[in-house]
Amino acid sequence: MKRIIALYGLIFFTACLLAQAPDKLNYQAIVRNANGELLKNSNAGFRIQILQSTEFGAAVYVETHAATTNENGLVILPIGEGTVVTGAFNTIDWEQGPYFIKTEIDPAGGTNYTITGTSQLLSVPYALYAKTAGLPSDLLRAAVTPNTGDMLFYNGTEWNTLPKGNEGQVLTMVSGLPAWKNFSTGNELLSLHDPVLEIIFKDRPGNHNMGIATDGYYYYTCNGGAYTVGRINKYTLSGDSVTSYPIAIDMRSIMYNKADGNFYVSGFENNTSERNIYKITNMQTGAFDKIYPNLYDYYQASVALSDDGLYLYAFNKGTLKQYNLSNGSLVNTFQGLNYGAVSGADGAVAVDPDYIYTWDPATGTVYIYDHQGVYVKSLILSNGNYGYSLSCFNGYVFVARDGNYSTGTWYGYNIRRKLSKNAAALTEKKSAFEIRKIPDVEDTTR
């Protein structure tokens, strides 16, 4: 014998608390065959009966459905919208309960139904009940002009309306009543503050320390100087080496796109001076696609990606160009941004959700602009000497002391996140880190 197992007696009722309530309720069930196996992606015929008083009571309403189960054997039946056999769903007097739902099925999709079970409606859909039984006057007043997303709640004396919240807010209870609250992850970016060095780790690039990015779980650094030894190094967030991936590109920057989960790099191949954007399609095998050849002006530019993954930024000696990642079109051009004379700094740029960053490694100065290219302020970093390396994500600015075919060092400065207790204490004592200059190394990049 075939059988149907009700997943929930009554899952949803589609209604609002007004007399114009829709005359239906949604019923869900999981269908199994005689062996208890799910009936997946199959057409089935259903007959639904609403019985009054007992599970053997008179049927006040009967309808049929032809429906298809999903891959989990689940089917959803909008009771009240099927093919009516007897009765009228919108005239059921829900006050005169109890009521039961009797479900029959033909797994072959026809009308050879097998009686499979009856379950009681333990609660009556409010909007359906209201059509025959009425509602308290304060509840009707509260629901008289509902807006999408509004909710009704009882404050102990009367019914009230809670307007819908804003995007990203969560519903919580305040003094026993529902209220909307802004959701906090603890990772929100703060206003700019003085840089505090919180992250230091060694990186052996094979040639030069070009850029750094994160997917939220690991750091990824890219090298530059020769495509034949191009690679991306992977580190834990504690700075421990995990692995290294050969990538045959002479890279200038690495970018992680949170929107699509892909890594992108800027650079060129085969010892050319092209100005390309690549998408890494398989980090393990070193596979990549050249999505935009010769997109930007300066082949040494360390291109940056906006936090929302929509725009690329390429810098060239004071001129910053913004491109659309989706099609490579030029969106905007900004002139007159500051930069340093150290090699690589004339093409280095970083961005976060609010600001654009350039820098001068000779003085440790990071220049900060809003997204319209208007100067905001400058910060001074105490470490880092390699012009190309400027990177920014998660409220940190990163710069590197170049390994120059040996071991380099990455420095991560907290400039927009809440300080750890230790860092805050050191900052208050004015002794967090002594500002010192590291001599420039000879630049052997092309």
C-alpha positions, 0 to 999 in steps of 0.5 A: 500500500502506498502511503503519505506522511504529513510533514506538518499538519498545517504549515502556513496560512496566507492571510492578513487580519482583515475581512479581505483575507485570502481563502486558502491555507498552505499544507505541506507533506512528504510523500513516501512509497510502500517501502518507505522510500521518498517519492522524488520529483514525481507527479501525484494526485491528491484529494483533500477533505476538511472533516468537521467534529471528528476524524470520521466526521462529515466532509464540509469541503473536498478538493483535488490537486495534481502536484509534483514532489521535489527532490526531497519528496516534499509537496505543497498544496494550497488548500482552497485553490484546488479543483472543488469536489464539494463545498466552498472553502470560503464558507467554512465556519471555523468557529464550529470546530474542531476540524480535521484534514483527511489526505488521500493520494494516488502516487501515479498521478491519477484519481485512484486514491489511497486513504493515507491519514487524517490529522487535526487542525490544532489551531485555526488560521486567524484570518479565516476564523475572523471572517465568521467569528470576528476579532477584538476591536483593538486588533481590527483597528491596529490592522486597518491600514497594514503595510508590507512587513508590519507585525501585530503584537499584544502589549498586555492591554491592547493590540498594537502594530510594529512597523517593519524594520530596516534592512539588516536589523533583527527582531528582539524583545525589550521589556517584554515587547518586540522591537527592532535592533541594529545587528552588530557583528563586532567587525564594523569599521569605525572612524579613522584612528591612528595606526596601530601595528597588530599584525606581523608575519614573514613571507618568502616570495621568491622575488618581491612582496607585491600584495596581500588579500584575505578571504576571511580565513587565510592571508594570500600574498603574491610576488612579482619580478618574473612570471616564471616564478610567479606564485601566491603564498597562503598563510593562516591568520596567525601568519603561519605558512600553509602552502604556495601555489605556482601562478605564471603571472608577473603580479603586482597585486592580489584582490579577493572579491567577496561578491563572487568568491574569486581571486583576481590579480593585476600584472602580465605574462611572458616578460611583456609590459601588458596591463592585464586583469586576471581571474584565478580560476583554480589556485591549486593548478595555477589556472587563470583567465585574462579577463581584461588585457591592457585595461589600465595605463601603467603596467606597474600599477598595483590595482585594487578592488572595491569592497563590494566587488564592483570596481577596479582602481588603477593608479598612475603617478597622481591619476586614479582611474575607476573601472567597472569590473563587470565589463571593464568600462571606465567609470571615473577619473581622479586627478592630483592624488599624492604619492611617493617617489619610491619605486612602485608607490607611483602605481600603488592604491588601496580602497575600503568601503569609505576611503581611497589610500595612496602612500609614500614609503620614504616617509611612511605617509599614507594619504587618505581620500574619500570616494570622490577623490577629496583629501581627508587626512594622512597617517604615518606608518612606522614600518614597510618600505616597498612601494607596490605593497600597499593593501587594505581590507577589514579595517587594516592597512598592510605594507611590506618590507620587501624580501628582494629574493629572500624573506620579507615581512608584512605589517598590518596596521589597525586604522578602523577597527576596535583596538584590542586591550593590549594595543589600546593600553600601549597606545595610551602609553604612547609606546605602542611602536617606535616610529623608525625608518627602514632603508629602501632596498634596490628595486629589481622589478621591471 
